[in-house]
Amino acid sequence: MRTVPVPEKAILFYLIFHYKHPLVQFLIYCRENMTLIIFFMFIVWFLGSIVIWTLINGISPMPTSSKALLKIQEILPDVNGPIYELGSGWGTLARMLSRKYTHQQVIGYETSFFPYWISRLFCSQNNVTLERKNFFKVDLSKATLIVCYLYPGAMRQLKEKFTKELKPGTHIISNTFGIPGWIPKQVCEVDDIYKTKIYRYEI
Ligand SMILES: C[S@@+](CC[C@H](N)C(=O)[O-])C[C@H]1O[C@@H](n2cnc3c(N)ncnc32)[C@H](O)[C@@H]1O
């Protein structure tokens, strides 16, 4: 049997007899409000994780707006092969793509912890695969269509990757940011306050 060493005993006695001590009051408060504390810790974890992954990736998991989504839907090309979404966030675009291309495989890559797991929860269609991977490290050579909503730095880096890996005829649709130096096949303007542009390219 474990015996309590004398200094620990002394502390225990001190805390029991001085229950108004701030530490004792704090422990009592924690015991009584355990649910609230767990909830608070979850919120801190959730927000902390989003902030950290935003700093790592250089972009927040802001979803494509409903108006931009409709515009993307209007210009989707006919394709026959895998469709990739780079940075699939909460799964907004992946869900729409899987409904539109019921006979094609839609593969989304996302690194941010909560957006990834929440998108897994809400993307139950058989033709969607969501993977927690950095899209710069995956092979895109089988793509027939690539969809993304990223930021200028990522588009600059992707330009090199696209040039090396994509086969002729591959389509790229990018929300807001174009590929620097490439001439799009089509540019659409979304009817929102930012006049968001949707770029469509064909290799
Ligand atoms: C602006 S959000 C777009 C989310 C979703 N595509 C949409 O349109 O609703 C960009 C997402 O890309 C993810 N991302 C950025 N760089 C990434 C990388 N190298 N690999 C995987 N995901 C990345 C971010 O975590 C973020 O969730």
PDBQT file of the ligand as one rigid body, heavy atoms in Angstrom, charges set to zero:
ROOT
HETATM    1  C1  LIG A 301      -9.405  28.832 -48.995  1.00  0.00    +0.000 C 
HETATM    2  S1  LIG A 301      -9.522  27.160 -48.419  1.00  0.00    +0.000 S 
HETATM    3  C2  LIG A 301     -10.546  26.418 -49.657  1.00  0.00    +0.000 C 
HETATM    4  C3  LIG A 301     -11.332  25.243 -49.133  1.00  0.00    +0.000 C 
HETATM    5  C4  LIG A 301     -12.169  24.516 -50.200  1.00  0.00    +0.000 C 
HETATM    6  N1  LIG A 301     -11.354  24.146 -51.333  1.00  0.00    +0.000 N 
HETATM    7  C5  LIG A 301     -13.300  25.380 -50.670  1.00  0.00    +0.000 C 
HETATM    8  O1  LIG A 301     -13.141  25.988 -51.733  1.00  0.00    +0.000 OA
HETATM    9  O2  LIG A 301     -14.336  25.448 -50.005  1.00  0.00    +0.000 OA
HETATM   10  C6  LIG A 301      -7.896  26.520 -48.807  1.00  0.00    +0.000 C 
HETATM   11  C7  LIG A 301      -7.579  25.208 -48.109  1.00  0.00    +0.000 C 
HETATM   12  O3  LIG A 301      -6.371  24.684 -48.638  1.00  0.00    +0.000 OA
HETATM   13  C8  LIG A 301      -5.682  24.013 -47.577  1.00  0.00    +0.000 C 
HETATM   14  N2  LIG A 301      -4.270  23.900 -47.959  1.00  0.00    +0.000 N 
HETATM   15  C9  LIG A 301      -3.395  24.922 -48.204  1.00  0.00    +0.000 A 
HETATM   16  N3  LIG A 301      -2.182  24.431 -48.547  1.00  0.00    +0.000 NA
HETATM   17  C10 LIG A 301      -2.299  23.070 -48.528  1.00  0.00    +0.000 A 
HETATM   18  C11 LIG A 301      -1.403  22.006 -48.818  1.00  0.00    +0.000 A 
HETATM   19  N4  LIG A 301      -0.149  22.261 -49.208  1.00  0.00    +0.000 N 
HETATM   20  N5  LIG A 301      -1.865  20.742 -48.738  1.00  0.00    +0.000 NA
HETATM   21  C12 LIG A 301      -3.152  20.483 -48.362  1.00  0.00    +0.000 A 
HETATM   22  N6  LIG A 301      -4.051  21.444 -48.082  1.00  0.00    +0.000 NA
HETATM   23  C13 LIG A 301      -3.633  22.734 -48.159  1.00  0.00    +0.000 A 
HETATM   24  C14 LIG A 301      -5.931  24.916 -46.373  1.00  0.00    +0.000 C 
HETATM   25  O4  LIG A 301      -5.763  24.217 -45.159  1.00  0.00    +0.000 OA
HETATM   26  C15 LIG A 301      -7.379  25.334 -46.613  1.00  0.00    +0.000 C 
HETATM   27  O5  LIG A 301      -8.273  24.504 -45.939  1.00  0.00    +0.000 OA
ENDROOT
TORSDOF 0
